[in-house]
Amino acid sequence: MIKRILLCAIACITFTTAMADEGMWLPSLIKERIKVMRKKGFRLKADDVYSDRKASLKDAVMQFGGGCTGEFVSAEGLLLTNHHCGYASIQKLSSVEHDYLTDGYWAKSRAEELHVPGLTISILERMEDVTDRIAAGESKESIIEQAKQGKGCRASIESMYYGNQHYLFVYRVYNDVRLVGAPPSSIGKFGGDTDNWIWPRHTGDFSMFRVYADANNEPADYSTDNIPYRPKRYFPISTKGVEEGDFTMIYGFPGNTQEYVTADAVEYVAEISNPMKIALRTIRLDIISEAQSKDVATRIAYAAKHANIANAWKKWEGESLGLERLGTADKKRAYEKNFAAWAADKPQYTTLIDSMHAAYKKAIPGYFARELFNETIAGIEVYNFAAWLVAQHSKGEKLTADVQVIGRQYYLKDYRAQIDKTIATHMIAEFIKRMPVENIPQELTAAIENYGGVESFVENLYNQTQLITKYPLTTEEILNDPMVQFATWFVPQVNKNREYAYRNLSNVPTIEKWYKEYMQALREWDKERAFYPDANFTLRVAYGTICGYENADGEYHTHLTTLDGIMAKDNPEIYDYNIPQVLRDIHAEKDYGRWGIEKNGKQTIPVCFLANNHTSGGNSGSPVINGKGELVGINFDRTWRSTMSDIEFDPSICRNISVDIRYVLFVIDRIGDASYLFNEMDLK
């Protein structure tokens, strides 16, 4: 056993050195990387990955909802994504009587597939470099309008390298999407927030949907007359599994990286922003968790809300630890010092770094105030409803009963006033404690003094508001409601926040304007560096290899987990670890059928695996494919020590986590009793 682990460690070190490739590459430019990919085990051609002229792998990938990826696995619109990507949709279809989150759901025929209102998928039709067109004076609006042709078409122009290049992306959007199958949460979310971002991992994080279209295969509103969408291409599925050193490629929509930022941005994230956000979300999560533990209906109602809050919370914790471990800020400062020495005799760049430092110093207070507001006041559910009503009224909208219904459905869905009130008490107190006094509304300060403290103020606020207890309200009642008045106190803060309403501190215009020039300069100076554009929810390719890693001194993590690890964690007393009885029975009988593998001399089922592909948020649900272009897994996470890879990618330890496609097939077959779906898949 010791010998085997040692060999794996040596192999992984070798492969990490030789095969790990940082970067999220634009698929239309993959021909620039294809030679490297083929040396590492890829067997397809560049136009198999991306082509505007013929069907390619890009046609089998879609943006799922607003922030995930999915992939087609049949010629009849069947798609796979993560369970956590489909979580809100599954919750929307669930109730106490039909708890699909806990019990799972499996359609036994097309007729039983459940339409998910509001869920869309977007398929990229083409991308085009329009930098020269914009430089020649053509407006972005004009380019977009020319590109939007046909039903369900949307287009956008996204900047790369901080505005040095501009790409047009044209999508076809389909909104008749139906739930086909989902495992119970004890499989799809096995380990819950405890295991989130952690390895070893044993989560069957997948769900299945189907896209429907009209008779012409075009987007159409939901109708029983619609038929399954026929994709131009879908992924064949490998049932042979993966081994250490195998080539892997990720295809998806990563959301946000900041690989080229200066030390100013790293220090802000690690020392100011993350500690504040972690502390505030810990408070909210503790309140929600306590309420969920006492009531099944509350657990269901707040499941997606809890997961949404917790996901980033834990990511930020790992990110801060990773940046500290790598000494990223110090590395950035040294890099900038060397750059400044090179730029000293170049007038166009001489003062560039100093200008960037000054811009950060000026912008940080405002950006922090916005983030703090978002994590405190904007974490109060009924405040958000009240603020929305204020905004509607200020735009001249009539606050009719129908308008109120729209707001209530969005902001007060699955609402529990006691939870919200407890959160409000803590968040207002934290807002007062942490926010510079000049950003605290005078009305709030006076009200708290009048009521003798935050707790009494909040108690009165929730007792007096009618937004929770009465519907519909007249316009006069709404405008005079104490919660609406409370929301108006923050209008100046909200308006001020818009100046800093950007994805990252470095994207604030007063800072970002310097990055366009900085990126030009870096590419002139650092000619050995492989520059790829930061992630921005546009389609990207990342490639690497199946590989474990050394987690700590003397602690090597291998690349594969199995059903045995699930059984070791199984605990009927803990919701997130209480697996279905059928899974226990299968394990006891070792009745694995075609899905069993041999590991350490005994039969088991593969569950999850590691690779060193560069991924980010938005890659959830991305297909993991082998050198033949076959689906071998579904990406769903990174290891906790990898979360700093949005800022610095460390090939020695950065690993993405995927559910093994063999476990997906096993669950469909043996847990969901839905093996009829295999008839439309191409299983290799």
Summary of the structure (lengths in Angstrom):
residues: 684
radius of gyration: 25.8
end to end distance: 31.5
largest distance: 77.3
contacts: 2294
relative contact order: 0.17
helix: 49%
strand: 17%
